[in-house]
Each structure stands twice: as C-alpha cells, then as structure tokens.
Amino acid sequence: MTQKLILGLNAAYHESSAALWGKGRILAAAEEERFNRIRHGKPTRVNTAGELPLRAIRACLRRAGVSAADVDVIVYAFHPRLRRRVHPRPEDRGHNLETNNYGTPEGERRMARGCLSAPELLGRHIHPAWRSRTRFLPHHLAHGASGVLAMPTEAERRAFLTVDGIGEIESARWGEWNGRLRTRSRLIYPHSLGFLWERITQYLGYRPLYDEAKIMALAAYGDPDRYQAVFSRFASTTSESPLRLDNQWLRFRETSPDGMVALFGRPILSRKPNSDKEEHHQRDLAATLQSFTNDAVRNMGQHLRMHTKANHLGLAGGVALNCVAMYALASTGLFESLWVQPATNDAGTALGAALWWAVHREGARPWQMEHPYLGPEIDNEATLTELSRNNARVVWSRPFEPPKKAAEELAAGKVIGWVRGPMEFGPRALGNRSLLAHPGLPGIRDRINRIKGREWFRPLAVSVMDEAADRWFDIPESARMATRNMNLAVPGRALAREKTPKAPHVDGSCRIQTVAGENPGFRRLLREFQGLTELPLVINTSFNLGQPMVANAKDAIDTFLRMKDVFSLYLGDYRIERHP
C-alpha cells in the first residue's frame, strides 16, 4: 500500500475541485464552488483554465491534517499538450467560430497556456516544491478511474463508462479494470451526448452547463415521439455505433444555435418560475432528447458488456448525472451491479486523478468509496461566532437530541435546514447540507419550489431508510449501490403514490437516496420521523438559494435568513430560528 500523499486536481473547464489520497484511501475531497460561492467554481471559458481551486486544496490539507510540503505528487486531470495536438478540428471548418474561443487556434493556445501554468501557480500560491511535483493526466482517464477504482465492491473485474461533453478530444470512454485500467473504445468530438444536451438546452432558452437538469425534468411532460423523425437527421444510436452526430446541423463551437432553429423553428419561451405555461414545443423536444439519451446510454452499456464480459459497472462524467438515463441502463439487467460515482461531474476527475496515480504508479489497491462525506465539518466554535454576529436576527439553542427535535418539526409540517457533519463531495445534498420537508403534505412540491425559486415543473427528491425502500420504490437489483448517492430516478410503488402523492414526478418516478449506516445522524432523523408519521422517508433537496450548497456556518445562516418559509436551521449542534 502506498504511503505517499497524492493530490488530484480538476481545473481545466468547470467544477474545479481537489481530492487528497493517503494511507490507502481518499482523505478529503472538496469543490471550489463551496468556498468562493460561484456556481461550478468559475465560468467555463478559455481564459479561466489557469484559475485553480486553491481554497479546495487548502480545505483538503486541513481536513487531512497535513502540510503542503507533505504532498508528494499533484495530478492535474487534463492533458493540455494532448488537447493542442488535436485542435482545431476539421469538423468545425466553415462554421462561424467566435474569435479567441474554444475550437479556434488562438483560443486553444490560450487554454493550453492556462493549463500549463498550473505548476508555476501552485508553486507560487501553495508550496514552491509543487512546481516540480505536478503531473498531467488525460481527462477521461481520470473520469474512468473515479468510476471504477472507487467502486464499493470486492470484484476484481469491473467495467467503466464515462460520458460527458468533452475532455481533450474524447466525449466518452469505456473499458475495464482487471488489475489494470484498459480502454476498449471511445467517442471523439463532435459525437458528444454532453454537447448535444448543452446545445438543446441553449436552444430552449436555458443556460447550457447550468440548466440541463431542468430540461430532464421538463421531458417528463412531453411526447418523445413528436421530434424523432427530425432527430434522426442529425443523431443516431445502435449497439455497434452507440452515438453518431452530424455537426453540420449542431455546430457545437458556434455561440448561436442557428442549426437548431433550422431544424425545429424558433421556440416560444415562457420560463417564468411557478408558471405552468411552458410550451408543448419545448416539452416535446426535451422528451425526445431524453428518450434518445436513454437509448444511447443503453447501447453504450450493451457494447461495453459485449466487449468486456464484466458484471460490475462504474460510471462517471456529467451525463451520468442524468438519473433517468441511469435508470434506463440499470433496467436492462446487463450488469449485476451499477454504481455512479457521487461527484460524477468534472469535480470527480480530481478524485480519479489521485486514485489513478496511487493505483498505477504507487501500487495501491482500489479504494471502496462507501460514502461521499469528504469535505470540511461544521465547526461549533465558528457557528457560535456567527450566531453572536447575528444576535439581533436569530435565536438559538443546543437541543439534547437534534434528530428527534428535527423530526418533530418535520412531522408538524415545518420545512427545516439540516446542516451537520462533513460536507458532501458532489452535487447532491445527501443529508449533511439539506433542506428537508414532510413528503406527505399537500402542495409540498410547489412550496419547496417557491422557497428555492425553482420552475413549476421541477420534481422533488427523497431520502428513504434503506430497509424500507423496496416497499415504496421499484429499484432494479443492479442499482442498489447507485441509489445511495441519489443517482437514479426509480418508479414509485402504490404506497408512494398513495401516501406521498406530491413526492413522485409527473411520470411516477422519484430520485431517491437510500440511507443505511453511512450517515448515522441523518438515519436517526429518518427513524424518528417514521415513528411519528409511519413514513420512512423525507423530502431532501440542497440547502442553497441561487448559490452553491453551503459549506460553513456563515453561508448556512446567511442562506437561512433569505429563505423566508424555512422554520428552523439545525447547524452543527445548534438549532436556530429567526428572532421573534
């Protein structure tokens, strides 16, 4: 087992992050957005590649109790020289590319310079020795390592599948681990599911890289057959050729979606929160996109299973956040077990880079990621300082049994904040940075969407006690591990539809987190709530309002004070209410 300290970094595009390996495991992992309060850590532009996750790095060092000088290797999850060898692309010739942007000679040079500046910047801002200790690793290799080398299984042979927008040139890669990570196949630009989602998200009037989850939610209201014939003009999928896209229509590197307008016409947009007037044109195109994605992901899985014969699959990449497509893949029964790494977006490449180096260069064994609680803890002293600072606005106490008191308030119909313990690594709130509510209340979906300022069609997620989950939801046997991290939308059974009618989405599905012993405080709350209501589940969404999930006491209190319909906040050992 390696005794070296290895730091993985992600900074090339977005979701900037850091993860620290040592003593045979990941000691800490965190995303920069939680500290700088900027969604995804920074904008995705060629001139931001040199902006490093310095706060996340320092948070990892503090959690592990080590100094920067102790770190032996820094592995940056992107290979800029590999990128420069394959860009600009012939598929973009003749397109109206914006000067100094992705895909142009000057833009690609600028991005490469930003990435290559990482050793010098780390040496300047963290520790001088890091200048010579920094290495580069291909983006999708880091994604693949995060999915397969952190999989919580004893199986020696396992497959991996990574799907996102783009790394250096790849948009997807699949292969297997059998003592060594081996790539079987890959997709290269412009054949990219991630870019397809970005383009259609933009066409529908939403923000690419930010609002794809909204399109997935909207899809449940639409007719997936309406645009299939038009879709077939630029997109196809089979088991032998899982994804082919015609970039003459999609024109991914252009800033305007004019190709989409030529295919589908100009959309009629009405995107006001809490309005149900979203046009059928938008709903149906979203539904067609989701249906195509389900087919493409299933075909990738079939292709992978045929060529590897592996029974266990680990997934990573931004497309794996699509909980509907993950259910479609799990439902095929192609694999005995399926696991989606909790930070499956680009943040997870930091974890994968550290793992790849530890396993392949230092001879470590793969690590089993039993939970995602790898970030900073809520500090009670810092909490007390912030409470004193807000003395005129809040009152607080230290309840003897916070889970019991919180469950009583939930049972009484209150919406509460639950911010305790170490922060989750990844975009899902999994019981430590959560907004919680009673799932059986009439109108609870509209109430939560109002609190969060979300669109009318956004569904809710739930956390459910592991042993009760099968009575409430139809979970594929292969997806047991994936439900731990809220990465599948599964059908609700009759009990869920009867007792919690507003928890499932309009199509009857629900994104769920099954809670076992990995989070004892949150599980205790669920058990207390069940004792009061006979419901072994609660509504669980992220504790944030227009910003990233909260990281510390200051962020939590500030957010609580802006959430007018949230009754109380459980912050570390404290319970907080607004001043009467």
N, C-alpha and C positions, 0 to 999 in steps of 0.2 A: 504494500500500500504506500502511495506517495505521501511524503510529509511536507512537500512543497506547498507554498501558498500561491494560488493561481487566480488572477483576476480576469474575468471576462467582461468585455465592453461592447455595447452597441451604441453607435452614434452617427452612422452614415446617412440615414434618412430621418426616421422619427422613432418615437417610443424609446428615447435614449435611456440606457439602463446600465447597471453594473451587477455582477454576481461574483462572490468570492468562494473559492474552493480551498479546503484544507482538512487534514485529519480524516480523509476518506469520504468527505461529504461537502455539500454546499452549506457554508456557514452563514451566509447572508446574501440577500438579493433585493434590489430596490430600483424603482423607476424615477428618473429625474423630475417628471411632472409633479410628483407628490411634494417636492420641495420648492421648485420655482413657480408652481401654480399655473403653468402654461400647459394646455392640452397637448399631449404627446411629447412634451418636453421642449419642443421647438417647432417652428414651421418647417415643412419639407421643401427645401429649396437648395439649389446647387451651392449657394454661398453660406449654408449653415452646417455643412459636413464637418467643419472644424470645431463646432460647438460641442464640447464634451460634457458628460454627466458628472461634473465634479462634485456636486452635492450628494449624488447617489453613491459615488465612490467613497466619500468620507463617511457616509452613513453605514456602509458595509464594513469599513475598517473599525468603526466604533462598536458596532454590534458584535463583531468577532473579537474585539479586544486586542487588536494588533496594530502595529505602526506601518506606515507606507514603506519604510525601509525593509520590513519583513517580507514584502511581496516579491516572489522570485520571478514570475512571468506575468505579463499583461498580454491578453489575446483579444485583438480587435476583430469583431465579427463582420469583416468586409475586406475584400482584396482589391484595392484601387488599381493596381497595375493590371490585374486581370480584366477589370472593367475597361480600362483605356485601350486594351488590345482589341476589344470587340465593339467599340463605339467610335463614331456614329454608325447607325445601322442602315443597310441598303433599303430596308422596308419603309424607312421614313423619307426617302428621296422624293422630291416633288411636293412634299407636304409643307404647309405654312408654319414652320417652326419659329417660335419666339427666340430672338437673339439672346445668347448667354443663358440658355435654359437646358434642361436635360435633352440629350439627343443631338445637340449642336457641338461642333468641335470646341468652341470656346467654353461652353457650359460644362462639357465633360472634363476639360482640363482644369477648370475651376473646382469642380467636385473632387477630382483626384488630388489636387493640391491640398484641399481641406482635410481629406482623409490622411494623406501622407504627413500632415503637420502634427498628427496625434502624438507621436513620441516626443517631439520637442515641447508641445504644450503640456503634456503630462509631466515632463521633467521640470518645466517651469513652475507649474501650479501645485503639483503633488510631491514629487521627490526627484532630485537630479538623476538618480540611478535608473529611473524608469525610461529615460531616453534610449538606453541600450537594452532594455528588457522587454520592449514591446514588439509583438509579432502580429501578422495579419493572417486571417483565416477566411476562406470563401463563405459568403453569407448563407447559402443553402446547406452547406456542410454543418454550419453552426446550428441552423434550424433543425436539421435531421438529428444531430447529436442530442439536442434538447428533448426531442420527442422519444428517442429510443434508448438513450443512455440514462435517462432519469425515470424510465417507466417502472412503476411499482410491481415488479414481477420477478420471479426467480428463473424464468425461462431463459435458456442460453441463446435460443434462436428467436429473433423477432424482426419484424419489418418496420420500416419508417416511410412516411409520406409527408412531404412539405409542399404547401401550395400558398402562394401569395401574389403580390404584384410583380415585383422584380427584385433580384439581388444584383449581381454583376451583369449577368445576361439571362440567367435562369428564372423561370417563374414557378417551376415545380421540380421536385426531385424525389425519386423513390428508390428504395433498395432494402438492405437487410443488415442486421448485426448478428454475427455468429463468431464472436471472438475478435472481429474487426468490422468496421463500418464499410460496407461495399455499396456503391451506387449501381443500380440496374438500368435506370432510364431517367430522362429529364425532359422538360419542356423549356424551350427558349423563346425569348421575345420575338414576335408580338403575341404568341399563343399564351395568354395570361388571363386566368379567371379573375385575379385580383384587379387587373386593369379594366376588365370588362365591367366589373361592379363599380369601379370608380367612374367610368365613362357614363354608364346609365344613371348612376346617382347624380352626376352633374347635369345630365340631360333633363332629369325630372325636377331640377331646380334646387337640389340639395347640395351639401358640401362634400365633395369627394374626400376620402380619408377620415371623415368625421361622421357621416350620416348613413353609412351603408347598413347599419343595424336598423335604421328607420325604414329603409326600403325592404329589408327582410320582414319586418313587422307588417308593412303595408301589403306585402304579397299575399297574405292570408285572406285578404278581402277581394282578391281579383280572380279573373278567369285565365288560367295558364295556357289555354288553347288559342286565345284570340290572336296572338302575335307569333305563333310557332312558324308559320309559313315565311314571315318576314325574317325571323331569327335565322332560319335555315339559309338565308342568302349570305350571312357572314359568320355563322357559327355552326360547328358540327361536333359530335362526340360519338365514339364507338369504343368497344373494349380494346381493340387493337390500336386505335388512334384516339386517345381519350379527349383531346382538345385541339381543334383547328379553328383559327380565327382569321378573318380577312381584314387586314389593316387598311385596305383602301377605303373601307367603309368606316372603320372605327377611328383611325388616325389618332392613335393614343398620345403622340407627342404634340399635337396641336392643342392650344388652350381652349378652343371653341368646339362644341360638339356638333359641328355642321353636318357631319356624316350621319349622325343620329336623326337630325332634322329631316334630311333627305329620305330616310327610311320610314320614320314614324310620324313626321309632321311636327309642328310646334306644339309642345304640351300646354294645356291650360292649367296654370298653377293656382292653387288655393291652399296655402300651407299654414294657416293660422292655427296655433295651438288651441286645443279644445273645440275645434270645429270638425264636423263630420262631412264636409263638402269636398273632400279630396276626389278629384275627378276619376271616373272609371278608366279613362285612358291611362292614368298613372298606376292605378291598382293593377290593371291587367298586364301592363308591361313589367311591373315588379313581379307579378306572379309567373310570367313566362321566364323571366330571368332566374327566379328561384327554382323553377322546375328544371330548367336547363342545367343549373348548377348541381342539383341533386343527381341528375343523370351523369354528368361529367365526373363527379366525385365517386359515384358507384363504379363507373367504368375504370377510373384510376385504380380503385381497390381491386377490381377483378383482374386487371392487367398485372398488378403487383402480386396478388395471390398466385396467379398462374406462373409467374417467373421466379418467385422465391419459395413457395410452399410453406412459408412461415405462418404460424397460427395466431400470433400476437402482433398487434399493430399500434405504434405510437405516432401521433400526428402533431404537426406544428405548422406555423405560417398563418398569416392573417385570415385566410379563407376558412381555416379550421375554427374560427370564432362563429361561423355560421352554424348555429345549433340545429337548424332544420336539416341542412345537408349532412351533418354528423349523424343525426338520427337515421336519415336515408341510408347511409353507409352501414351503420350498425345493424339495421333491419335486414340486410342482405344475408347475414349469417356467414359471411366469408371468413370471419376470424373468430377465434374463441374469445378473445378479449381485445378491446379497443380502448385506448387512453389518449386523451387530448391534454397536452402539457398546459398547465393553467395560465402561463404567460405565453400563449401560443402566438401572439403578435410579435413584432420585431424585438420587443423587450426581452423575449425569451432567448434570442440569439446570444445575449451575454452569458446566460446560464449554459447554453450549448457550447460556446467557445471555451469556457472554463472546463467543462466536462470532457470535451474532445481532447484537449491538451493533457488533462490528467490521465485519461484512459490510454490514449495512443502514444503519448510521449513519455509519460511517467509510469505506465504500467498499472494504474489503479483499476479496480473493479468498477463496473457501472454502479450508479447510486440509485436507490429507490426513493423517489420523491413522494413521501406519504402525505404531505400537506404543503400549502403554499405560504405559510405564515413565517416569512423570512425577513421581514422588514423591521424597522425600529418599533420598540414598545412604547405604549403610553406611559409617560413618566409622571408619577403622582406629585412630585415636588414642582415640576413645571406646570402641572394642572392647577395646583394651589396658587401659584404665582399669577396665572392667567385669570383665575377666579377672583383674586383680590383686585386685579386691574379692572375687572368688570363688575365690581362690587355694587354699583348703582343699578345694574341692569339684570343681575341674576341672583338667585338664592341657591344654596347647595347644602347637601348633607352627605354622610357616609353610611348608606344602609348596611345593615348586618348581612343581608343576603341579596345582593343586587339581582341575580337571575329571578328570584321569587318575586321581588317587588316589581321588576320589569314585566313579568308575566301577568301579574295582577292588572297592571295598567293596560297591557295589550288586550286582555280579556274584557276590560271595561270599554274598549273601543278607541283607546288612545293610539296615536302614531308616535313612536319614540325613536330616538337615535341610540345606537349601541356601538360605542367606540371604545374597545378594550383590547388589551393584549398586543402582540406583534402584528404589523401591517401585512396585508396580503401582497404577494408578488403576482401581478397580472391584473387585467381589467375588471374582474368580477369581485364584488363585495361578498365575502364568504363567512360573515358572522363576526368580523372584527372591526369593520368600518361600514356599518349597515344602518339603513333606515328600515324599521320593522313595523308591521301592522297585522291586524286580525284578518285572516283570509276569508272569513265568512260574512263580513259586513256588507250590506247593500251599498252599492256605489263606491266601493273601496278603490276600484281601478281609476275612476275619474278623480277621486280625492287625491290619490298618490300622484297622478299625472299633473294635477293642479299644483300640488306642493312643489313638484320638481320642474314645472314649466314645460311639460312634455306634450307632444301631439296626442290627439284623441285616440289614435289607433295603437298606441304603444302598449304592449302586453306587460304583465307582471311576472316576476319570478318568485319561486318559493323555496324555502329550506324545510326539509322534512326529515324526521327521525328515520334512520336507515332501516330499522327493522319493520317500520310501518309503510315504507314507500310502495311496496308491491300491491298493497290493498288499495292504494289511491291512484297509482300510475302504472301504465303498461310499459315496463322497462325491458328492452332486449337484454337477454342474458349476457351478451358480449359487452354491454355498455356499463356494467356495474362500476368500473373504475372511472369512467368518463363522467358519471353523474356526481362524483364527489366534488368536482370543480365547476359545476353548473354549466357544462358544455354541451348538453343535449336538450332539445325540446321534445318531450315524450307525450303520448296521448294520455289524457286524464281518464280514469275509470269512472264508473257511475257514481261512486262515492264522492269523488272530487267534484263532479258536475252538480251533485245534489247539495252537498254541504258547503262548497266554496264556489258558487257559480261564477263569480267575477275573477277568480284566480286564473282559470284556463283562458287561452286566447280564443278568438272567434272560431278557429278551426278545431278547438278542443284540445290543443296541445299546451304544454306548460314547460318552461325551462326550470329545471329543478336542481337543487343541491341536496344530496343525501348526506346526513350528518351522523357520523359514528363517534369514535373516541378521540379523533384527532383534534377536536376543539371542545374540551370538557365544559368550559363556562357557557358556551353557546348551546351545547347539548342540554345542559341543566335548565336553561331558559325554556327550551322546547318541551322538556319533560314537565316542567311546572305549568306551562301553558296548556299542555294536553290534560293535566289533572284538573284544570279549571274549566276547560271547554270541550274535552274529548276530541280535539283536533291536534294531530301530531305535527303540525306544520304552521309556518308563518310566512307572510309576505316579506320578501327580503330584496331590497334594492340598495344601490350605493348611497352612502351618506355624502352628498355633494350637491351643489346648486350652481350650474353653469361653469364649474371649475373641476379639476381632477378630484378624486377622492381625498378626503382629509388625511393628513399624516400625523398631526400632533395636536396638542391641547388648544393652541391658539386658533388653528384652522377650524377645529371642531366647534369651538364656542362661537366664533365669528359666523360659521355656517348655520348653526342652530338659531342664532338671533335673527338671521334672514329668513328662516323657514317658519312662517307665522302659524301654521297649523300643526306643528310638531310640539307635543305636550311636554316632553322631558328629554333630557340627554343623559345617558349613562356613559361617563367619561372616566376610564380607569376605575378607581374605587369610589368615585363621586357620582351622585345623582343631582342634576341641575334643572331648575325651572327658571322661567322669566320672573323678574321682580314683579310682585303684585302692583 
